[in-house]
């Protein structure tokens, strides 16, 4: 999409968010598309273990293409992940390439345990724009106590192999980030050795961040006490004004914090994205948020994402990346 059209859409989006319009005269600019909700790990903080096996699956490539074909004229970026490990999907490189062919910015978040040299090559050459490695530990003991089922040396080796491959191919993309969530097991550890090692391999960015509570479904522990309380919100959530989340079976929900798919607004197997975007149920959710009736939306009532510092309605922790991706 041309840059001037992006400026126009962003202007309308910000205007609609500030004025809390509930029926929107533009389409979503970002999608979360869940390639799969299967995962090969059982991490200590992850809710994936609570998903029943009969509710797990892989998105059919034909459904993925249908989504991109509908979205190509208005979506700027696609996150190819949600509740599972997308590297488990056999068609992931083709999904990335399909986004590239339709000029859509693609992003991937992975635990990197399945990132073989062959997969690294295919992901890089398919045209992925951004990759983040979820590592969560600075040494073997802390990492393996959090990332249950993973091996510290093997995963770190996969990441360095990926970075070497990217360097060997002389590819500027994907922009590569290592993200570490600070838990009780690792928050007092010295991260500089790991950081320096990865940056020396030409990692683009090393991030340490606080855990979030998955809309209240995950109990964050602070000083050995669980933090789980209702939030006194001073502003509305931004997600329903710019994005949609599509689960592996085509179900559409309003927010990536809705881990268990409780706030359904449609299914792309039965209705086009444009129709779902302004469906009666979607409009009703926006109306409740406009009126700050978060207690009527289960996943919003305890969500800590509503408390993050913002500028123009965008969380400041993601502001630079958002502007770079959608405007600059």
N, C-alpha and C positions, 0 to 999 in steps of 0.2 A: 504494500500500500504506500502511496506517495506521502512524503513528509507533510505536505500542506493538509492532507486529509487527516493525518494523525493529530496535527495541531487543532483542527476543527473538532474532532471527536473528543480530545482531551478537554477542550474548553467546554463543550456541552456536558461532559461527564462531571467536571468540577462544579459547574453551575447547578446541575441536577442534584448532586450530593449536598451542596451547601443549602439549597432550597428544599431538599428532601422530596423531590418529585418522586412519585411512586410508579407512574407509567413513563417509560423512558423513550426518547426519540433517537436513540442510538443503540448499538448492539454491544455485547461484552467484548472487551479488548484482550482478555486473558482467559485461558482454560486450564484447569487441572484435568488431565485425562489419565485415568488409572489403567495402566497396562495390565496389572494383576494385583490382587491383594494377597497372594501367596508370598511367604517370606521364608528364607532358609535359616533364620536365626530366631532366638527367643530372648530378645533383649529385656533387661530388667525393668525398663521404664515403658516398654511398648505395649499398646493395647491390642496388637494384632493377635495375640494368643487368645483373646476373648471372642474372636470371630469364629463362628461355627464352620466346620469343614465344608458343610453343604452350601455355605454362603460364599465360598471362595471360587475363583475361576480366573480365566485369562480372556482379555478382550479379543474378539475376532478381528483380524486385520481388515476385513471388509467393512466392519462397523467403524473402525478407526478412520478408514478412507472416507466413509460417508460423512463423518464429523468434520474432517478437514475440508472436504469439498464444500460443505455448507459454510464453514467458518473462514475460508481463505480471503474473503473480501473485507472482513472486519476484525478478525483476531490478529493481534500483533505477536503474542507469545503463547507457547504451550508448555506446561510442566508435565513431563511424561512419567509421573509418579504420583502416588498418594499414600496408600496404606501398606503396600507391599514392596518387594524387591524387583524392580523392573528388569534387571539383568536375567531374570528367570524366563522372560518372554522371548521365544525364539525369533519373533519378528521385530524386535526392538530396533535393530539397524535400519530395517525397511521403514519403520515408523518415523525415525529421525530423517531419513532421506525424503520421505513423502512431505514432511514439514518443510525441509529445505527447498524442494522443488516448487513449493507453493509460497516461498518467501516468508515463512513463519519462523520466528525465533524459537528454538527448542532448548529446553532445560531438563537436566536429569539429576536426581538426588539418589545416591547409592551407598550401600555399606561396603562396597568394593571387594567383598569376599569372593565373588564369582568373576572378577574382572581379569580374565586370562589375557594373554598376549594377543590371541586371535580376536577376542571381543574388543580389546583396546583398539586394535587396528580398524575394525569395522565401525566402531563408534566414531572415531576421529574422521575417517574418510567418508562417513555418511553425512557429515556436516553438522554435528551437534555444536550448539553455540556456547553452552554453559554446563559444567558438571561440578557437583559438590560431593565430596566424600564425607560421609558421616562416620567419624572415627571414635570419639568419646573415650579417650584414655591416653596417657603419656608414656606408660610402660606396660609390660606384659600383665602384671597383676591387676592394675586398675582397669585396663581395657577389657580383659577377659572376664572380669567380674560384672561388667556392664553389658558387653556384647557377647552374650552367652551363646556358645556354639562356634565362635570365631577364634582364630589364632592370630596373635599380635604380629608375629614375624611374617606370616603369610600375607596378611592384609596389607601391611606396610610395604611388602615386596610388590604386591599388585599395583599399589598406587605409584611407587617409584618406576615400575615397568611402564605404566601408562604415561608418565611424564617423560620418560626416555623415548618412548615411541612418538609422542607428540613432537619432541625436539628433533628426532631423527627425520620425521616427515616434514619438518620445517613448517608446521601448521600453527597458526596463531589461535586457532580454536580447537577444542572448547576452552573458554576461560575456566581455569581450574582452581577450585577452592577446597580447603580442608576445614570442616566444621567440627568443633568439639564442644559438646554440652557439658557444662560444669555441674557435676553431681557431688554428693558427699564423698564418694570414693576417690575423686580426683581433684577437688577444688583447691587443695593446698599444695598440689604438686608443682614442680618446676617444669614448665612446658617448653622452655627455650631450646633445649637440645633437639626435640622433635621438630619444632618450628624451623630452626636453622637448617636441619637436614633436608626438609621438604622444600624450603625456599631455595636451597642450593641446587635442587633438581628442577628449578624453574616453575614451582608452584606459584600461581598468581596471587593467592591471598590465603592467610591463615586466620581463622575466626574462632574466638572463644565466646560462647553465649550461654545465657541462662535457660533453664528448661521452661517450657510453658505447660499449661495444665490440660491441654486437649479438651477445652470447653468444660472443664470440671471433672472429666472422666479419669484424669490422672492426678493423684494426690502428691503434690510437691512437698518434700520434707525440708524443713528449715530448722536448724538447731534441734534435730531429732524429733520435731513435731510436725505433723501433717498440716499443710496449709490448704484449707478448703472453705472458702467463705464467699458469700454473695458479694458482687461488685457494685459499688456506687458509681455508676458510669456518668461521665460528663459529656460524652459525645457518642454519635452513632457509629456502628460498624461500617466499613467501606466496602466490604466484599460484594453485597448485593447490587452495588452501583457500578461494578466494573468486571465481575468475573462469575464463572460457573464451574462447578466440579462435576465431572462425569465419571461414574464408577464403571468397573469392567463390564457390567451387564447392560450399560446404557442408562441406568438410573441417574438422574440429575439432582444434585443437592445444592444448597445455597452457599456453602462455606467449606473450606478444607479442614476446619476444626471439627466438623461434624463426622467424627470417625466411624460411627455406626449407622450413618445414613438415615437419620431420623427426620430431617427436614426435606422431604422429597418435593420436587416441583414439576417433575415430568420424566419422560424417558425418550431418548433420541431414536429409539426403534419405532416409536409411535408418533412423534411430533418433531418438526424442525426446531433447531436451536432458537431462531428468531421468535417463534411462537412461544416457546418455553420461557424465554427471557422476559416477556410481558404477559405471562399467563396469570389467571386470577390468583393462584396460590403464591406466585412470586410477588405480585403486587401487594398481596396481603401481608407477606413477610416484611416488605419495605415499609408498609404503613405502620406495623407494630414497632419497627425500629425507629421510625420517625417520631412516634409517640413515646419512645423509650419504654415500651411494655416488654422488656426483656424477660420478665418472669413468665410470660406466655410462650416463650420460645426456649425449650429445654436446654439446648446447647449454648444459648447465650447467657442464661441466668448466672452461671458461675465462670464464664470465660474471662481469662486474664488478659486476652489480647485487646479487650476494650479499654484497658488502662495504659497502654503504651503511649509514650509522648508522640505528638503528631504535629505536622505542619501542612496546612491546606488539606487536612483530613488524611494524610498519608503518614504511616508510622515513620518516624525519623530514622530508625535503624535501617530501613529499606529505601529511604528516599532517593539517595544517589543512584542505586541500582535501578529503581523504578524509572527515574527520569532518563538515565542512560539508555535503558532498554526501549522505552516507548517514545521518547522525544528527540534526544540528542542524535 
